[in-house]
Amino acid sequence: MDEGKMDENEWRYHGEGNKSLVVAHAQRCVVLRFLKFPPNRKKTSEEIFQHLQNIVDFGKNVMKEFLGENYVHCGEVVQLPLDFVKQLCLKIQCERPESRCDKDLDTLSGYALCLPNLARLQTYQFAERRPILCVEIKPKCGFIPSSSDVTHELKHRVCRYCMHQHLKVATGKWKQISKYCPLDLYSGNKQRMYFALKSLLQEAQNNLKIFKNGELIYGCKDARSPMADWSELAHHLKPFFFPSNGLASGPHCTRAVIRELVRVITRVLLSGSDKGRAGALRSGPGLRGPPVCEASPFSRSLRCQGKNTPERSGLPKGCLLYKTLQVQMLDLLDIEGLYPLYRRVERYLEEFPEERKTLQIDGPYDEAFYQRLLDLSTEDDGTVAFALTKVQQYRVAMTAKDCSIMIALSPCLQDASSDQRPVVPSSRSRFAFSVSVLDLDLKPYESIPHQYKLDSKIVNYYLKTVHAKDATVMSTRFKESEDCTWTLKKTQILLERSQLSYLVTLPTQAVCQRRFSSSLLWRALSC
């Protein structure tokens, strides 16, 4: 890319998160990622350069080691003409969601990250002419903590995502609660994975987006976004999955197309052989929690039918979901066990502020930093070194919990024998595909107090509303059961009394001929 010949008209708005904004080139398979800041918070050019370089180093020396080099694309820091950046900022402003405009694009430093466009098939420098479909999934945390430091027993049974949904809807972040549960997706059980992916398609929130030839065709920007329209999505996807047009339109067509999409995504998520070093984390203590979240609608529906939820079938160790889950499990103590260790590090830094660089709080994220992450011991020896290791592991785990997986699909050409990329079949077609990970910035050290408070807020809200409501429902059902039992008893007594009354009016001989049980007589007489 020639930084000296930059034309803002060759770039288009691609998307943004809380801390960065991305634009994509119209012809080349590259994107530029700019940092965002609140209007009253500015950083120097040197600070911004170092921030971006840390992102590159962390991806290269840590996440690529854990997840595999084919999945992680680190990019490079580039310096752009300031005039280009300012014109680009003006050009894309009208396309930005209103909810994201509280922060401004960095137009003062000229620094940005240049990365491959992961909405396209990788290994090609220029955009291919054949159609490209890309599915972006933010799977979130795939396990329930088993740490003894957890004080709320509920956290051992209900996953963080399912609890957080209720708070987000209550605060207006989203319109309705999603049926998606991360534990279903990470289970490796195809039935549960199908349900999880369909739930994401029904209520995408910010956990699923679909791009066609680089353009967003499906996804939810915020609570004001319109409801998901499967028929419109099926219209976009039908040429990919049913190229011969042998499928009529209508609800049956929509269901068939969605079913094919879900099956193909599942096959891709379960595939993979790129070797990272995440397998070294498997033997750590406390890495196994319950295989099922009690709040999962899939699990609840089966319980209502008197069936058991299919447990984890087990993810293939070479697949990206498995590797991501292993990195997430670096959160060995949960935030409740981690926060006192964070305070220990903080007290040390208050006494020795010059040691912050030595402790590598802000980098460099090199091989030495990575090696310390492999210490999975949970026995606290009271040292700052132990606390620091757990804090750094937690930051990496939180990064993996918030990453996104990009799946790019392209229909195979008639002569695809020379195509060396992996292929996934569907009912009537075959797709070349590539899988990548993005949003791999190391979570800030300073965010730990916020995470501690947020965790308490999520759990307390869930306990106060949903859990209390469930308890009330159970109590009501028990009372109804008692009332029903008492009604039956009264009915039986009345019946027995009527039988006794009839019995008393009969002649003695008739009474003798009728053989009422003695127990019936005694129960009736005692009332």
C-alpha angles and dihedrals in degrees: 000000000000106000090193094063104048120154117189090207090068091062130070135193111268106173146289144222134199096292109021144034127214131208124187130214115243095226111015123065094243137106134197119223119203128190120240129213138182111264093251096047118077131171130202120255090249092053092049092048091051091047091054093043090053089055090054093046094047092051093047101042102032117017095038088053092051101039104028132261096262092061101044123067112188102183124192138268114254132185115223133194109272092224090057092050093050093048091047091051091054092046097055099036094095091054096056119103112252091234090061098048094088087091129054130225114253103254098159106066100043091217123131140154116255110209139165114268101253091194085074130064109273127238092049121101096200130043112270121235095230116087118271126205119194128188118195116198127184099197097182125199113348103194142056115235118252095185117135088222091074108108099188110070088204090072088065090060109031124051123237094244095055092048093046091053092070093052092047093052092045091053093047097251090126135013100231142007116270120232089217117116119184092216089064092055093045093046095088087221107127094213091055092042091053090052092048094051093046088050090053090050091051095048107016098170104165094318099084137036131168124206128193114200089342095309121115108244101163133028144091121256098185144325091294093061116111121258118276113275110206093181091059091046091049089052089058094044102041095086089055098051102026104030095164091063090230091139120085121224124255136075093316091054092047093051092046093051094046090048091053092048092051093048093049093048090049092051091049093048091052093048130081143099104192105135121228129162096251089108088074088070097060097087095058120118121260095021095129123076131162111309093221133051112223092216095055108118088217091058093043094052091052092048090053087055091050092249131128120242112250105251127222112309085196127253117253107257092232096056123100095238090058093050093046091051092051091054091047088055090065080090090090100161105035118235090284092061093037099053097070088051090051088053089052090055091045092053090050092050091048088057096039108024092165089067093069092092092046090053089053093230090150097026164232090200097202138141092286090055090050094049092055089057091065093068101103099176116132099188105113113221092184095248130132088233092062092046092048093051092052091047092052091046089052092052091052091046091052089051090056091046091057102039125114129228117217118203115189117193130187127177112252115248121237091258101044097142092107093049107106096189120107117269130212122196128223128185096277106010146031129232133207106217145185129196125207140168127227138173091058099149111139109253112250120262089224092060094070096089089050091051090050093052093043092052091054091046093051095048095044093049091049092048092047096048118016100027092043090048091051090050091050091050091051091047091050091049090050091050091048088051091051091047090049091050092049091048090052091049092051091048090051092050093049090049092050091048091051090050090050092049090052090047094053093054093054123094114264092252091053089049090053091048092053109074106207113176116256091231090058091051093047093048091049094047093048093058 
